[in-house]
């Protein structure tokens, strides 16, 4: 198990909104000595909660509980801002992999953080992002 994890939005929301469906993600998040994420995760999570409220598919009580859990998770994380260096890296990262823009920003943040934190591992529930991280 990694001591330090970069957690993207998909892993955070899967572990917190779908509790019990992803025990490996939940175990790794709970057992990490340190967590790192991008400011992008905060924005993506907030937008996900807005979509869920608008859809009305999840009870307000469940959303409130999940929001508290997400806030607690973000409090445990070191949050990296979206810098020019991250954006420049994202523009050119994994050119042979079909990667969406926001995932490229997560990957770039992870790669730059890994330079400063040897042994940093990526924790994601997004298969494309996981595949892209393997080839860079």
N, C-alpha and C positions, 0 to 999 in steps of 0.2 A: 504494500500500500504506500502511496506517495505521501510524503510529509507535506508537500506544498502542491496545490492544485490551482490551475486556471480553470474557472468555471464559467461556461457561457450560459446564456439565457435559457436555452433549451434544457440543459441539465438542471438548472435551478427550478424552473417551472415544473418540469416533469416530477422531480423529487418532492416538491411542495404542494402542487395542485393535484397530483395523482398519487398521493401517499399510499404506499403498499404495492404499487404496480412496478416500481423500479428499485427493489431493495439494494442492488449493487450501487446505484447512484447515491441512495440515501446513506448507505454504510460508508462510502468513500467521503462524502461531504462531512458526515458526523465525525469521522476518524482523522480528518486532515488536521495537521498542526497549524497550517496557514492556508488561506484561500485568497485568490486574486481574481479580479474580474475587470471588465471594461465599463466605463461610464455608459456605454451602449447598452449593457445589460439592464441598467436601471431604467432606461428609456423604453426598451423593448418590453420589460415586465410591466411597466405602467400602462403601456398601450394594450398589452394583453388583457389586463384587468378591465380597461375601458371597453374592449370588445366583448368580454364575457358579461359585463353589466348590461351592455346594449342588447346582447343576444337574449338575456334573461334565462339562459340555460343552467346557470349555477345560482344557488340561493345566495342572498346577500350575507347571511350568516357565514356560509362556507367561504365566500369571497373575503369577508373581513378576517376570518381566521387565516386564510392563505396570505393575505396582505401582511398581517403581523409576522407570519413565518418568513416571508420574503424580506421584510424590513430587518428582522433578526439576522437573516443570512447576510444581507448587505453590510450590516454592522460588523460582522466577522471578517469581511473581505477588505483587502487593500484594493482600492478602485483606481485604475489607471485612466487618465483622461485621454480623449482622442486628440492627439498631437499631430503636427504636420508630419513628423517622422512616421507615425503609425499610418496616416493616410497615404503617404508616399509608398510605404511598404505594401499596403493593401492594394494599391493601384497595379502593382506588378507581381504580387504573390501568386504562386501556383498557376502559372499561365496555361497549363495544359489540363487543368481541372475546372469543371463547370461549377463555379462557386458564386453564390449571390453576393451582392455588395456588402451587406451587413455581416455575412459570414467571413468575407475577406477582411473586414475590419477586426473581427474577433481573432482570426488567424494571425494577422499582423501584430496585434497586441500580444498574443501568446508568444510568437516568435521573438519579439523584441524583449519581452519579459524573461524568456528562457535564457537569453544571453546574460542577463544579470543574476538569474536564479537557476544555476545548473540543477538538473533533476526535476524541474518544474514539469508537471504533467497536465495535459489537456483533458478536461472532463466535459463531455458534450453528449447530448442525445441525438445529435444531427449527424447522420451517416456521411453526408457529403463533406462536412467540415472535418470529421474524423479521418476520412480518406485523404483529404487534402493535406492534413497535418502529417500524415505518414510519408508523403512524397516530397516534402520540403526539408 
